[in-house]
């Protein structure tokens, strides 16, 4: 099934069954109460929200409704709100309590990992004085070309290439590598749009040796894609695996969640890889027709000046007004029978505001997110438009 026709799949925005729509309403009822939104206390099933708060939010330091609300919307960012919530519902097979608990846990984890303050705000222009930079090793990873986005696969998903032979675990600490991974994931998130909600991950094992193996990074990737970024992976391609890799695979395979394991495909040679990525979108080093080669574009002085601008407060206020409107509509929608005409109209109203929220995010973006290689290369424009082949 093509990602471009994802609207043909149930469980995704624009194609929910009545039962799935009701599950989405129930999930939002919990979230709205946890955010302290007026009127949400009257939404069913109110009795379980307190239990969710006690079990999952308090340990994550989210006791305050205002704190939870701020961190939830910091997670949503450019995503349409329902798209994010549906990711967690699908990941927990439509068990609403487990999905909301998983989402709440991810919200708390993002704060603990300082994604907003250190990863998104600092970007790849950090200096050696940054605590997480390991005296420049973070930026060195971008310069190395070990990981980058180029082109789209046959389902329209961005192709994130990881050239494993260029990775040396000894050149940076595990903490710096984790931050590099998270910065890449967050950057790719900013390029994803419904209905293309997922990415293609291409591990190029050409020239792989045991010196390149980093079990810590692999385990970290498995953990974050399973528990923190569910439903972001469309397909995983393990390309040109040498004989020595299969011993490593015996160690890695038991770590994999069955859903992630089902997305993994092993390929060998250009023709095999072309089953997933058209030759026009595939680099010549993989047997395709795209002669582009990665070259890091250095940070530009002054590109992040707006991070300190006083205008940020005005732009945030505009977006917060839309958030409050979306929340009010959601309270009204969540109280209705999902099958009713009134609920369908209210759902359409919410969707319109959600689109306005996405547009409003791009006004806020330069005030909260540091520029990256992908901004400088033109892959991601200031308006949010995306071109995965922009850098020529």
C-alpha positions as CSV (number, residue, x, y, z in Angstrom):
1,X,0.0,0.0,0.0
2,X,1.5,3.3,-1.0
3,X,2.1,6.0,1.6
4,X,0.6,8.5,-0.9
5,X,-2.7,6.6,-0.6
6,X,-2.5,6.2,3.1
7,X,-5.9,7.8,3.3
8,X,-7.2,4.4,2.0
9,X,-5.9,2.8,5.3
10,X,-8.2,2.8,8.3
11,X,-6.7,4.1,11.5
12,X,-5.2,7.2,9.8
13,X,-6.5,10.8,9.6
14,X,-9.2,11.2,7.0
15,X,-10.1,7.5,7.1
16,X,-11.2,6.5,10.6
17,X,-14.0,4.0,11.3
18,X,-16.7,5.2,13.7
19,X,-15.1,3.0,16.4
20,X,-11.6,4.5,15.8
21,X,-13.1,8.0,15.8
22,X,-14.7,7.2,19.2
23,X,-11.3,6.0,20.5
24,X,-9.7,9.3,19.3
25,X,-12.4,11.2,21.1
26,X,-11.8,9.2,24.3
27,X,-8.0,9.8,24.1
28,X,-8.5,13.6,23.6
29,X,-10.9,13.6,26.6
30,X,-8.1,12.3,28.8
31,X,-5.6,14.7,27.3
32,X,-7.9,17.8,27.6
33,X,-8.5,17.0,31.3
34,X,-4.7,16.5,31.9
35,X,-4.3,19.9,30.2
36,X,-6.9,21.4,32.5
37,X,-9.1,22.6,29.7
38,X,-12.4,24.2,30.8
39,X,-15.3,21.8,30.4
40,X,-13.2,18.7,30.0
41,X,-14.0,17.5,33.5
42,X,-17.5,16.6,32.2
43,X,-16.3,14.4,29.4
44,X,-16.6,10.6,29.7
45,X,-14.8,8.6,31.0
46,X,-13.6,11.0,33.6
47,X,-13.0,8.4,36.3
48,X,-9.9,6.9,34.7
49,X,-8.0,10.2,34.1
50,X,-7.1,10.5,37.8
51,X,-5.6,7.0,37.7
52,X,-3.6,7.9,34.6
53,X,-2.3,11.0,36.3
54,X,-1.2,9.1,39.4
55,X,0.4,6.3,37.5
56,X,2.1,8.0,34.6
57,X,2.2,11.8,34.9
58,X,3.3,12.3,38.5
59,X,6.5,10.1,38.0
60,X,7.2,12.2,34.9
61,X,7.0,15.4,36.8
62,X,3.8,16.5,35.1
63,X,1.6,17.1,38.1
64,X,0.6,20.6,36.9
65,X,-2.0,20.8,34.2
66,X,-0.3,23.9,32.8
67,X,3.0,22.1,32.7
68,X,1.6,19.1,30.9
69,X,-0.3,21.4,28.4
70,X,2.9,23.3,27.5
71,X,5.0,20.2,27.0
72,X,2.3,18.4,25.0
73,X,2.0,21.3,22.5
74,X,5.8,21.5,22.4
75,X,5.7,17.9,21.3
76,X,3.0,18.5,18.7
77,X,4.9,21.4,17.0
78,X,4.3,21.0,13.2
79,X,2.3,17.8,13.5
80,X,-1.5,18.0,13.1
81,X,-2.6,17.2,16.7
82,X,-4.7,14.2,15.7
83,X,-1.9,12.7,13.6
84,X,0.3,12.6,16.7
85,X,-2.4,11.1,18.9
86,X,-3.3,8.5,16.3
87,X,0.4,7.4,16.2
88,X,0.2,6.3,19.8
89,X,-3.3,4.8,19.5
90,X,-2.1,2.6,16.6
91,X,1.1,1.7,18.5
92,X,-1.0,0.4,21.4
93,X,-3.6,-1.3,19.2
94,X,-6.3,1.2,20.1
95,X,-6.1,0.6,23.8
96,X,-6.9,4.2,24.8
97,X,-5.5,4.0,28.4
98,X,-2.2,2.5,27.3
99,X,-1.9,4.9,24.4
100,X,-2.5,8.0,26.6
101,X,0.0,6.6,29.2
102,X,2.5,6.1,26.4
103,X,2.1,9.6,25.1
104,X,2.3,11.1,28.5
105,X,5.5,9.2,29.2
106,X,6.9,10.5,25.9
107,X,6.0,14.0,26.9
108,X,7.9,13.7,30.2
109,X,10.8,12.0,28.5
110,X,11.2,14.8,26.1
111,X,11.6,17.3,29.0
112,X,14.1,15.0,30.7
113,X,16.1,14.8,27.5
114,X,15.9,18.6,27.1
115,X,14.8,18.2,23.5
116,X,13.2,21.7,23.4
117,X,16.1,23.5,25.1
118,X,19.2,21.6,23.9
119,X,18.3,19.6,20.8
120,X,15.8,21.8,18.9
121,X,17.0,25.2,20.1
122,X,20.7,24.6,19.7
123,X,20.6,22.7,16.4
124,X,23.8,21.7,14.7
125,X,25.5,25.1,15.2
126,X,26.5,24.3,18.8
127,X,29.9,25.3,20.0
128,X,32.4,23.4,22.2
129,X,31.1,25.2,25.2
130,X,27.8,23.3,24.9
131,X,27.6,20.6,27.6
132,X,26.2,18.0,25.2
133,X,28.7,18.7,22.4
134,X,31.7,16.7,23.6
135,X,34.1,19.5,22.5
136,X,33.0,19.5,18.9
137,X,32.2,15.8,18.3
138,X,28.6,16.5,17.7
139,X,29.3,18.8,14.7
140,X,32.0,16.5,13.5
141,X,29.4,13.8,13.0
142,X,27.4,16.1,10.6
143,X,30.6,16.9,8.7
144,X,31.5,13.2,8.4
145,X,28.5,12.4,6.2
146,X,27.6,9.3,8.2
147,X,23.9,10.3,8.1
148,X,21.7,12.4,5.8
149,X,18.4,12.6,4.0
150,X,18.4,12.3,0.2
151,X,15.4,11.7,-2.0
152,X,12.2,9.7,-1.4
153,X,11.3,6.0,-1.7
154,X,8.6,4.6,-3.9
155,X,6.0,5.4,-1.2
156,X,7.0,9.1,-1.1
157,X,8.8,8.8,2.3
158,X,12.1,10.6,2.9
159,X,15.1,8.3,2.7
160,X,17.4,8.7,5.7
161,X,20.8,7.2,4.8
162,X,23.2,5.9,7.5
163,X,26.6,5.0,6.1
164,X,27.8,2.7,8.9
165,X,31.4,2.4,7.7
166,X,31.9,6.1,8.5
167,X,30.9,5.6,12.1
168,X,33.6,5.1,14.8
169,X,32.2,4.7,18.3
170,X,35.4,5.9,19.8
171,X,35.2,9.3,18.3
172,X,32.3,10.6,20.4
173,X,30.7,9.7,23.7
174,X,27.4,7.7,23.8
175,X,25.7,10.9,25.1
176,X,26.9,12.9,22.1
177,X,25.7,10.1,19.7
178,X,22.3,10.0,21.3
179,X,22.0,13.7,20.9
180,X,23.0,13.4,17.2
181,X,20.3,10.7,16.8
182,X,17.6,12.8,18.4
183,X,18.5,15.9,16.4
184,X,18.2,14.0,13.2
185,X,14.9,12.5,14.2
186,X,13.5,15.9,15.2
187,X,14.7,17.4,12.0
188,X,13.1,14.7,9.9
189,X,9.9,15.1,11.9
190,X,9.8,18.7,10.8
191,X,9.6,17.6,7.1
192,X,6.8,15.0,7.5
193,X,3.3,15.9,6.4
194,X,0.1,14.0,6.4
195,X,-0.5,11.7,4.5
196,X,3.3,11.1,4.2
197,X,3.8,10.5,7.9
198,X,6.7,8.1,7.9
199,X,10.3,7.8,6.8
200,X,12.5,5.2,5.1
201,X,15.7,4.3,7.0
202,X,18.5,3.0,4.8
203,X,21.5,1.4,6.7
204,X,24.3,1.2,4.2
205,X,26.6,-1.6,5.4
206,X,29.0,-1.5,2.4
207,X,32.5,-1.7,3.9
208,X,31.1,-2.5,7.4
209,X,33.6,-3.9,9.9
210,X,33.3,-4.7,13.6
211,X,35.2,-1.5,14.4
212,X,32.0,0.3,13.2
213,X,29.6,-1.6,15.3
214,X,27.9,0.4,18.1
215,X,25.5,-1.7,20.1
216,X,24.6,1.3,22.3
217,X,23.4,3.3,19.4
218,X,21.4,0.4,17.9
219,X,19.7,-0.3,21.2
220,X,19.0,3.5,21.6
221,X,17.4,3.6,18.1
222,X,15.2,0.6,18.9
223,X,14.0,2.1,22.2
224,X,13.2,5.6,20.9
225,X,11.3,4.4,17.8
226,X,9.4,1.9,19.8
227,X,8.4,4.0,22.8
228,X,9.1,7.7,22.0
229,X,8.5,8.0,18.2
230,X,6.0,5.3,17.4
231,X,4.7,5.0,13.8
232,X,7.4,7.2,12.3
233,X,9.2,4.3,10.5
234,X,7.7,3.2,7.3
235,X,10.4,0.7,6.2
236,X,14.0,-0.1,7.2
237,X,16.5,-1.2,4.6
238,X,19.7,-3.0,5.6
239,X,21.8,-2.8,2.5
240,X,24.9,-4.9,1.4
241,X,25.3,-6.7,4.8
242,X,28.7,-8.5,4.8
243,X,29.1,-12.0,6.2
244,X,30.5,-10.6,9.4
245,X,27.3,-8.7,10.1
246,X,25.2,-11.9,10.6
247,X,26.8,-12.6,13.9
248,X,25.9,-9.1,15.0
249,X,22.4,-9.6,13.8
250,X,21.9,-12.5,16.1
251,X,22.6,-10.1,19.0
252,X,20.4,-7.3,17.7
253,X,17.3,-9.3,16.5
254,X,16.0,-10.2,20.0
255,X,15.9,-6.5,20.9
256,X,13.4,-5.6,18.2
257,X,9.7,-5.0,18.8
258,X,7.7,-7.2,16.4
259,X,6.3,-4.2,14.6
260,X,9.7,-2.7,14.0
261,X,11.1,-6.2,13.0
262,X,8.3,-6.5,10.4
263,X,9.5,-3.3,8.6
264,X,13.1,-4.6,8.1
265,X,14.2,-5.7,4.6
266,X,17.6,-6.9,3.6
267,X,18.8,-5.7,0.2
268,X,21.9,-6.4,-1.9
269,X,23.0,-4.4,-5.0
270,X,21.3,-1.6,-6.9
271,X,18.6,-3.6,-8.6
272,X,17.5,-5.0,-5.2
273,X,17.4,-1.6,-3.6
274,X,15.5,-0.2,-6.6
275,X,12.5,-2.2,-5.5
276,X,12.1,0.3,-2.7
277,X,13.7,3.4,-4.2
278,X,13.3,4.5,-7.9
279,X,16.6,4.9,-9.7
280,X,16.0,8.7,-10.2
281,X,15.8,9.0,-6.4
282,X,18.8,6.7,-5.7
283,X,22.4,7.9,-5.5
284,X,24.9,6.5,-8.0
285,X,26.8,4.9,-5.2
286,X,23.8,2.7,-4.7
287,X,23.4,1.9,-8.4
288,X,20.9,4.8,-9.1
289,X,20.9,7.8,-11.3
290,X,21.3,10.6,-8.7
291,X,24.9,11.8,-8.9
292,X,24.6,14.0,-5.8
293,X,27.1,13.5,-3.0
294,X,26.8,14.8,0.6
295,X,28.8,17.8,1.6
296,X,28.0,19.5,4.9
297,X,27.1,23.2,4.7
298,X,28.6,25.1,7.7
299,X,26.4,27.2,10.0
300,X,26.0,30.8,8.9
301,X,26.7,33.7,11.3
302,X,23.5,35.3,12.4
303,X,21.2,32.6,11.1
304,X,19.8,32.0,14.6
305,X,19.4,35.6,15.7
306,X,15.6,35.3,16.0
307,X,16.0,32.8,18.8
308,X,16.6,35.8,21.0
309,X,14.1,38.1,19.4
310,X,11.4,39.8,21.5
311,X,8.9,39.2,18.7
312,X,8.7,35.6,19.8
313,X,6.1,36.4,22.5
314,X,3.7,37.9,19.9
315,X,4.0,34.9,17.6
316,X,3.6,32.5,20.5
317,X,0.5,34.3,21.6
318,X,-1.0,34.0,18.1
319,X,-0.4,30.2,18.1
320,X,-1.7,29.8,21.6
321,X,-5.0,31.5,20.6
322,X,-5.4,28.8,17.9
323,X,-4.5,26.1,20.4
324,X,-7.2,27.3,22.8
325,X,-9.7,27.4,19.9
326,X,-8.8,23.8,19.0
327,X,-9.1,22.7,22.6
328,X,-12.6,24.3,22.9
329,X,-13.7,22.6,19.7
330,X,-12.3,19.3,20.9
331,X,-14.2,19.5,24.2
332,X,-17.5,20.0,22.2
333,X,-16.5,17.2,19.7
334,X,-15.5,14.7,22.3
335,X,-18.9,15.0,24.0
336,X,-20.7,13.9,20.8
337,X,-21.6,10.5,19.3
338,X,-18.8,9.9,16.7
339,X,-21.5,8.7,14.2
340,X,-23.6,11.8,14.4
341,X,-23.7,14.5,11.8
342,X,-23.0,17.1,14.5
343,X,-19.8,15.3,15.5
344,X,-18.7,15.1,11.8
345,X,-19.2,18.8,11.4
346,X,-17.3,19.5,14.6
347,X,-14.5,17.2,13.5
348,X,-14.3,19.2,10.2
349,X,-14.1,22.4,12.2
350,X,-11.3,21.0,14.3
351,X,-9.4,19.9,11.2
352,X,-9.5,23.4,9.8
353,X,-8.1,24.9,13.0
354,X,-5.4,22.2,13.0
355,X,-4.3,23.3,9.5
356,X,-4.2,26.9,10.7
357,X,-2.1,25.7,13.7
358,X,0.4,24.0,11.3
359,X,0.7,27.3,9.3
360,X,1.1,29.2,12.5
361,X,3.9,26.9,13.6
362,X,6.1,28.0,10.7
363,X,5.8,31.6,11.8
364,X,7.1,30.5,15.2
365,X,9.7,28.1,13.9
366,X,12.7,30.5,13.5
367,X,12.1,31.7,17.1
368,X,12.3,28.3,18.7
369,X,14.3,26.0,16.3
370,X,18.0,26.6,15.3
371,X,18.7,26.4,11.6
372,X,20.2,23.1,10.4
373,X,22.0,21.7,7.4
374,X,18.6,21.0,5.8
375,X,17.6,24.7,6.1
376,X,20.8,25.9,4.6
377,X,20.6,23.3,1.8
378,X,17.0,24.3,0.9
379,X,15.5,20.9,1.8
380,X,13.3,22.7,4.3
381,X,12.1,26.2,3.4
382,X,11.1,28.9,5.8
383,X,7.4,28.3,4.9
384,X,7.7,24.6,5.7
385,X,7.8,23.4,2.1
386,X,10.0,20.4,1.6
387,X,12.2,19.2,-1.2
388,X,14.3,16.1,-0.4
389,X,16.4,16.7,-3.6
390,X,17.0,20.4,-3.1
391,X,20.7,20.2,-2.4
392,X,22.3,19.8,-5.9
